[in-house]
Amino acid sequence: MILVNVIIGLVVVLFFVSGVRIVRPVERGLIETLGKYKKTGEQGFHWIIPLIQKMVRVNMTEIRVDVEPQKIITQDKLNATVDAVVYYKIKDPTKAIYEVNNFAGSVPSLARTTLRAIVGKMSLADANEKRDVINQKVESELDRQTDAWGIEIIRVELQKIEPPEDVQEAMNEVVKAENEKIAAKDFATAVETKADGERRASIKRAEGSRQASILEAEGKAKAFKLIDESFKGNAQLDKKLEVTRDSLQNNAKVILTDKGITPQLIIGDLPIKQ
């Protein structure tokens, strides 16, 4: 009798334990009774009837899915390799489970089809230059089509758009030539700027020399004028003034004594008597 009670007790415990379900904060638990949806379990402890009820857990956090690379024929008849990443979130777990078969596989499959439709209407150059436009269009179209699945598309990021190898090499050559052209233009501009700076510096130096010559000439003219006024009216002194002026103009040397400049005039190393 005791053994029977122990066995019955173990069966009851196992029955109870087998029905225990714990739902995490990032999940929702869909409870089915004999295959029919009954309710959605929130986070925390739940108990279901073993063999009669079942719980399907659904992740409610943001999900990242890689869209496998695929060959897409662009508008200019080139086979471009395109892949992307899709971020989405389940807003209604009942729709995600009951409105679509395997939403986890359906979202990337739908993304591949949408990418093919959008990129196929663009040239390769446009597709490379307008990646943001492609992202927005794919996101908008995916969000519209997955709304019935209770799924919200957060964003789409285009990973790469690669042309065929031979086209890629040609594009690289074009980019290289363009960069070399820009570099040559920048070098020519730098050389021109340097030459212009040197020309301006030469003009400034010449202008400075000219101003210095003018000032020197004006100084000499004023000196002669003062001497003329000092000896004006005296013929003998005028003669000495003339000699003095000539001496100054010829860079001669004049010896001044207590009697003025009358004793002698030295031109070079030879004295001349006055």
C-alpha positions as a Markdown table, in Angstrom:
| # | Residue | x | y | z |
|---|---|---|---|---|
| 1 | Met | 0.0 | 0.0 | 0.0 |
| 2 | Ile | 2.8 | 2.4 | 0.9 |
| 3 | Leu | 4.6 | 1.6 | -2.4 |
| 4 | Val | 1.4 | 2.3 | -4.3 |
| 5 | Asn | 1.1 | 5.7 | -2.6 |
| 6 | Val | 4.7 | 6.5 | -3.4 |
| 7 | Ile | 4.2 | 5.6 | -7.0 |
| 8 | Ile | 1.1 | 7.7 | -7.2 |
| 9 | Gly | 2.9 | 10.6 | -5.6 |
| 10 | Leu | 5.8 | 10.4 | -8.1 |
| 11 | Val | 3.4 | 10.4 | -11.0 |
| 12 | Val | 1.6 | 13.5 | -9.7 |
| 13 | Val | 4.9 | 15.3 | -9.2 |
| 14 | Leu | 6.1 | 14.4 | -12.6 |
| 15 | Phe | 2.8 | 15.4 | -14.1 |
| 16 | Phe | 2.9 | 18.7 | -12.4 |
| 17 | Val | 6.6 | 19.4 | -13.3 |
| 18 | Ser | 6.1 | 18.4 | -16.9 |
| 19 | Gly | 3.5 | 21.2 | -17.2 |
| 20 | Val | 5.6 | 24.0 | -15.8 |
| 21 | Arg | 6.6 | 26.7 | -18.3 |
| 22 | Ile | 8.6 | 29.8 | -17.6 |
| 23 | Val | 8.3 | 32.8 | -20.0 |
| 24 | Arg | 11.2 | 35.2 | -20.1 |
| 25 | Pro | 10.7 | 39.0 | -20.2 |
| 26 | Val | 11.8 | 39.1 | -23.9 |
| 27 | Glu | 9.3 | 36.4 | -24.9 |
| 28 | Arg | 5.6 | 35.7 | -25.2 |
| 29 | Gly | 4.2 | 32.2 | -24.9 |
| 30 | Leu | 1.3 | 31.1 | -27.1 |
| 31 | Ile | -0.7 | 28.4 | -25.4 |
| 32 | Glu | -2.6 | 25.9 | -27.5 |
| 33 | Thr | -5.2 | 23.4 | -26.3 |
| 34 | Leu | -5.5 | 20.3 | -28.5 |
| 35 | Gly | -4.0 | 22.4 | -31.4 |
| 36 | Lys | -6.3 | 25.4 | -30.9 |
| 37 | Tyr | -4.9 | 28.8 | -29.8 |
| 38 | Lys | -6.2 | 29.6 | -26.3 |
| 39 | Lys | -4.2 | 32.5 | -24.9 |
| 40 | Thr | -0.8 | 34.4 | -24.9 |
| 41 | Gly | 1.2 | 33.9 | -21.8 |
| 42 | Glu | 3.2 | 37.0 | -20.5 |
| 43 | Gln | 6.5 | 36.8 | -18.7 |
| 44 | Gly | 6.6 | 34.7 | -15.6 |
| 45 | Phe | 5.4 | 31.3 | -14.4 |
| 46 | His | 2.8 | 29.3 | -16.3 |
| 47 | Trp | 1.4 | 25.7 | -16.0 |
| 48 | Ile | -0.1 | 23.9 | -18.9 |
| 49 | Ile | -1.8 | 20.5 | -19.0 |
| 50 | Pro | 0.7 | 18.0 | -20.3 |
| 51 | Leu | -0.2 | 16.1 | -23.5 |
| 52 | Ile | -3.2 | 18.3 | -24.0 |
| 53 | Gln | -1.7 | 21.8 | -24.0 |
| 54 | Lys | 1.4 | 23.2 | -25.7 |
| 55 | Met | 3.3 | 26.5 | -25.4 |
| 56 | Val | 5.0 | 28.1 | -28.4 |
| 57 | Arg | 7.6 | 30.8 | -27.3 |
| 58 | Val | 8.1 | 33.8 | -29.5 |
| 59 | Asn | 11.1 | 36.2 | -29.2 |
| 60 | Met | 9.9 | 39.8 | -29.1 |
| 61 | Thr | 13.3 | 41.5 | -29.3 |
| 62 | Glu | 14.9 | 43.0 | -32.4 |
| 63 | Ile | 16.1 | 40.3 | -34.8 |
| 64 | Arg | 18.9 | 40.6 | -37.3 |
| 65 | Val | 18.8 | 38.4 | -40.4 |
| 66 | Asp | 21.4 | 38.2 | -43.2 |
| 67 | Val | 20.1 | 38.2 | -46.8 |
| 68 | Glu | 22.3 | 35.8 | -48.7 |
| 69 | Pro | 24.3 | 37.3 | -51.7 |
| 70 | Gln | 22.5 | 37.0 | -55.0 |
| 71 | Lys | 23.2 | 37.9 | -58.6 |
| 72 | Ile | 20.9 | 40.7 | -59.9 |
| 73 | Ile | 20.8 | 41.9 | -63.5 |
| 74 | Thr | 20.8 | 45.7 | -63.4 |
| 75 | Gln | 19.1 | 47.9 | -65.9 |
| 76 | Asp | 22.3 | 48.2 | -67.9 |
| 77 | Lys | 22.5 | 44.4 | -68.2 |
| 78 | Leu | 25.3 | 43.8 | -65.7 |
| 79 | Asn | 25.3 | 40.9 | -63.2 |
| 80 | Ala | 25.8 | 42.6 | -59.8 |
| 81 | Thr | 26.3 | 40.7 | -56.6 |
| 82 | Val | 24.0 | 42.1 | -53.9 |
| 83 | Asp | 23.4 | 41.3 | -50.3 |
| 84 | Ala | 21.9 | 43.1 | -47.3 |
| 85 | Val | 21.0 | 42.8 | -43.6 |
| 86 | Val | 17.4 | 43.2 | -42.3 |
| 87 | Tyr | 16.4 | 44.2 | -38.8 |
| 88 | Tyr | 12.9 | 43.4 | -37.7 |
| 89 | Lys | 10.7 | 43.0 | -34.6 |
| 90 | Ile | 7.6 | 41.0 | -33.9 |
| 91 | Lys | 4.7 | 43.2 | -32.8 |
| 92 | Asp | 1.9 | 40.5 | -32.8 |
| 93 | Pro | 3.1 | 37.0 | -31.9 |
| 94 | Thr | -0.2 | 35.3 | -32.9 |
| 95 | Lys | 0.1 | 36.7 | -36.4 |
| 96 | Ala | 3.8 | 35.8 | -36.7 |
| 97 | Ile | 3.0 | 32.2 | -35.8 |
| 98 | Tyr | -0.4 | 31.6 | -37.4 |
| 99 | Glu | -0.4 | 33.9 | -40.5 |
| 100 | Val | 2.8 | 32.8 | -42.1 |
| 101 | Asn | 4.7 | 29.5 | -42.2 |
| 102 | Asn | 8.1 | 30.0 | -40.6 |
| 103 | Phe | 8.4 | 33.8 | -40.4 |
| 104 | Ala | 12.2 | 33.4 | -39.6 |
| 105 | Gly | 12.8 | 32.0 | -43.1 |
| 106 | Ser | 10.1 | 34.0 | -44.9 |
| 107 | Val | 11.5 | 37.5 | -44.0 |
| 108 | Pro | 15.0 | 37.0 | -45.7 |
| 109 | Ser | 13.3 | 35.3 | -48.7 |
| 110 | Leu | 11.0 | 38.2 | -49.1 |
| 111 | Ala | 13.9 | 40.6 | -48.7 |
| 112 | Arg | 15.8 | 38.9 | -51.6 |
| 113 | Thr | 12.8 | 39.2 | -53.9 |
| 114 | Thr | 12.3 | 42.8 | -53.0 |
| 115 | Leu | 16.0 | 43.6 | -53.6 |
| 116 | Arg | 15.8 | 42.0 | -57.0 |
| 117 | Ala | 12.8 | 44.0 | -58.0 |
| 118 | Ile | 14.3 | 47.4 | -56.9 |
| 119 | Val | 17.9 | 47.0 | -57.9 |
| 120 | Gly | 16.9 | 45.5 | -61.3 |
| 121 | Lys | 15.3 | 48.8 | -62.2 |
| 122 | Met | 18.5 | 50.8 | -61.7 |
| 123 | Ser | 21.8 | 51.0 | -63.5 |
| 124 | Leu | 24.9 | 49.7 | -61.6 |
| 125 | Ala | 26.2 | 53.3 | -61.2 |
| 126 | Asp | 22.9 | 54.5 | -59.8 |
| 127 | Ala | 22.7 | 51.5 | -57.4 |
| 128 | Asn | 26.1 | 52.3 | -56.0 |
| 129 | Glu | 25.5 | 56.0 | -55.6 |
| 130 | Lys | 21.9 | 55.6 | -54.2 |
| 131 | Arg | 22.3 | 52.9 | -51.5 |
| 132 | Asp | 20.3 | 55.0 | -49.0 |
| 133 | Val | 17.5 | 55.2 | -51.5 |
| 134 | Ile | 17.6 | 51.4 | -52.0 |
| 135 | Asn | 17.6 | 50.8 | -48.2 |
| 136 | Gln | 14.6 | 53.0 | -47.8 |
| 137 | Lys | 12.6 | 51.5 | -50.6 |
| 138 | Val | 13.3 | 47.9 | -49.5 |
| 139 | Glu | 12.4 | 48.8 | -45.9 |
| 140 | Ser | 9.2 | 50.4 | -46.9 |
| 141 | Glu | 8.2 | 47.5 | -49.2 |
| 142 | Leu | 9.1 | 44.9 | -46.7 |
| 143 | Asp | 7.3 | 46.6 | -43.9 |
| 144 | Arg | 4.1 | 46.8 | -46.0 |
| 145 | Gln | 4.2 | 43.2 | -47.0 |
| 146 | Thr | 5.1 | 41.8 | -43.5 |
| 147 | Asp | 2.4 | 43.9 | -41.7 |
| 148 | Ala | -0.1 | 41.0 | -42.1 |
| 149 | Trp | 2.5 | 38.8 | -40.3 |
| 150 | Gly | 2.6 | 41.0 | -37.3 |
| 151 | Ile | 6.2 | 42.0 | -38.1 |
| 152 | Glu | 7.7 | 45.5 | -38.1 |
| 153 | Ile | 10.8 | 46.1 | -40.3 |
| 154 | Ile | 13.2 | 48.3 | -38.3 |
| 155 | Arg | 15.8 | 49.0 | -41.0 |
| 156 | Val | 17.5 | 47.5 | -44.0 |
| 157 | Glu | 21.2 | 47.9 | -44.7 |
| 158 | Leu | 22.7 | 47.2 | -48.1 |
| 159 | Gln | 26.0 | 45.4 | -47.5 |
| 160 | Lys | 27.5 | 45.4 | -51.0 |
| 161 | Ile | 26.8 | 45.9 | -54.6 |
| 162 | Glu | 29.7 | 44.3 | -56.6 |
| 163 | Pro | 29.9 | 44.4 | -60.4 |
| 164 | Pro | 31.4 | 41.5 | -62.5 |
| 165 | Glu | 35.2 | 41.3 | -62.0 |
| 166 | Asp | 36.1 | 42.7 | -65.5 |
| 167 | Val | 33.8 | 45.7 | -64.9 |
| 168 | Gln | 35.2 | 46.3 | -61.5 |
| 169 | Glu | 38.7 | 46.4 | -62.9 |
| 170 | Ala | 37.6 | 49.0 | -65.5 |
| 171 | Met | 35.9 | 51.1 | -62.8 |
| 172 | Asn | 39.1 | 50.9 | -60.7 |
| 173 | Glu | 41.1 | 52.2 | -63.7 |
| 174 | Val | 38.7 | 55.1 | -64.1 |
| 175 | Val | 38.9 | 56.0 | -60.5 |
| 176 | Lys | 42.7 | 55.8 | -60.6 |
| 177 | Ala | 42.8 | 58.1 | -63.6 |
| 178 | Glu | 40.5 | 60.6 | -62.0 |
| 179 | Asn | 42.6 | 60.7 | -58.8 |
| 180 | Glu | 45.8 | 61.2 | -60.9 |
| 181 | Lys | 44.1 | 64.0 | -62.7 |
| 182 | Ile | 43.1 | 65.7 | -59.5 |
| 183 | Ala | 46.6 | 65.2 | -58.1 |
| 184 | Ala | 48.2 | 66.8 | -61.2 |
| 185 | Lys | 45.8 | 69.7 | -61.0 |
| 186 | Asp | 46.6 | 70.3 | -57.3 |
| 187 | Phe | 50.3 | 70.2 | -58.1 |
| 188 | Ala | 50.0 | 72.7 | -60.9 |
| 189 | Thr | 48.0 | 75.0 | -58.7 |
| 190 | Ala | 50.7 | 74.7 | -56.0 |
| 191 | Val | 53.5 | 75.6 | -58.5 |
| 192 | Glu | 51.5 | 78.5 | -59.8 |
| 193 | Thr | 50.8 | 79.8 | -56.3 |
| 194 | Lys | 54.5 | 79.5 | -55.5 |
| 195 | Ala | 55.6 | 81.4 | -58.7 |
| 196 | Asp | 53.0 | 84.1 | -58.0 |
| 197 | Gly | 54.3 | 84.5 | -54.5 |
| 198 | Glu | 57.9 | 84.8 | -55.8 |
| 199 | Arg | 56.8 | 87.4 | -58.4 |
| 200 | Arg | 55.0 | 89.4 | -55.8 |
| 201 | Ala | 58.1 | 89.3 | -53.5 |
| 202 | Ser | 60.3 | 90.5 | -56.4 |
| 203 | Ile | 58.0 | 93.4 | -57.1 |
| 204 | Lys | 58.0 | 94.3 | -53.4 |
| 205 | Arg | 61.8 | 94.2 | -53.3 |
| 206 | Ala | 62.1 | 96.4 | -56.5 |
| 207 | Glu | 59.6 | 98.8 | -55.1 |
| 208 | Gly | 61.6 | 99.1 | -51.9 |
| 209 | Ser | 64.8 | 99.7 | -53.8 |
| 210 | Arg | 63.1 | 102.4 | -55.9 |
| 211 | Gln | 61.7 | 104.2 | -52.8 |
| 212 | Ala | 65.2 | 104.0 | -51.2 |
| 213 | Ser | 66.8 | 105.6 | -54.2 |
| 214 | Ile | 64.2 | 108.4 | -54.3 |
| 215 | Leu | 64.7 | 109.1 | -50.6 |
| 216 | Glu | 68.5 | 109.2 | -51.1 |
| 217 | Ala | 68.2 | 111.5 | -54.0 |
| 218 | Glu | 65.9 | 113.8 | -52.1 |
| 219 | Gly | 68.3 | 113.9 | -49.2 |
| 220 | Lys | 71.2 | 114.9 | -51.4 |
| 221 | Ala | 69.1 | 117.6 | -53.1 |
| 222 | Lys | 68.2 | 119.1 | -49.7 |
| 223 | Ala | 71.8 | 119.1 | -48.7 |
| 224 | Phe | 72.9 | 120.9 | -51.8 |
| 225 | Lys | 70.1 | 123.4 | -51.4 |
| 226 | Leu | 71.3 | 124.2 | -47.8 |
| 227 | Ile | 74.9 | 124.6 | -49.0 |
| 228 | Asp | 73.8 | 126.9 | -51.8 |
| 229 | Glu | 71.8 | 129.1 | -49.4 |
| 230 | Ser | 74.8 | 129.3 | -47.0 |
| 231 | Phe | 77.3 | 130.6 | -49.6 |
| 232 | Lys | 75.0 | 132.6 | -51.8 |
| 233 | Gly | 76.5 | 135.9 | -53.1 |
| 234 | Asn | 80.1 | 135.0 | -52.6 |
| 235 | Ala | 81.9 | 134.1 | -55.9 |
| 236 | Gln | 84.9 | 132.5 | -54.3 |
| 237 | Leu | 82.7 | 130.5 | -52.0 |
| 238 | Asp | 80.5 | 129.5 | -54.9 |
| 239 | Lys | 83.5 | 128.0 | -56.6 |
| 240 | Lys | 84.3 | 126.0 | -53.5 |
| 241 | Leu | 80.7 | 125.0 | -53.3 |
| 242 | Glu | 80.9 | 123.7 | -56.9 |
| 243 | Val | 84.0 | 121.7 | -56.1 |
| 244 | Thr | 82.4 | 120.4 | -52.9 |
| 245 | Arg | 79.3 | 119.3 | -54.8 |
| 246 | Asp | 81.3 | 117.5 | -57.5 |
| 247 | Ser | 83.3 | 115.8 | -54.8 |
| 248 | Leu | 80.2 | 114.6 | -53.0 |
| 249 | Gln | 78.7 | 113.3 | -56.3 |
| 250 | Asn | 82.0 | 111.5 | -57.1 |
| 251 | Asn | 82.2 | 110.0 | -53.6 |
| 252 | Ala | 85.4 | 112.0 | -52.9 |
| 253 | Lys | 86.7 | 112.8 | -49.4 |
| 254 | Val | 86.7 | 116.3 | -47.9 |
| 255 | Ile | 88.9 | 117.3 | -45.0 |
| 256 | Leu | 87.4 | 119.9 | -42.7 |
| 257 | Thr | 89.7 | 122.2 | -40.7 |
| 258 | Asp | 89.2 | 125.2 | -38.5 |
| 259 | Lys | 89.1 | 127.3 | -41.7 |
| 260 | Gly | 86.3 | 125.2 | -43.3 |
| 261 | Ile | 87.0 | 123.4 | -46.5 |
| 262 | Thr | 89.6 | 125.8 | -48.0 |
| 263 | Pro | 92.9 | 123.9 | -47.2 |
| 264 | Gln | 92.6 | 121.0 | -49.6 |
| 265 | Leu | 90.3 | 118.5 | -51.4 |
| 266 | Ile | 91.2 | 114.8 | -51.7 |
| 267 | Ile | 89.8 | 112.9 | -54.6 |
| 268 | Gly | 90.7 | 109.3 | -54.2 |
| 269 | Asp | 94.2 | 109.3 | -52.7 |
| 270 | Leu | 95.5 | 112.5 | -54.4 |
| 271 | Pro | 95.1 | 115.8 | -52.7 |
| 272 | Ile | 94.2 | 118.9 | -54.9 |
| 273 | Lys | 95.1 | 122.4 | -53.7 |
| 274 | Gln | 92.4 | 125.0 | -53.6 |
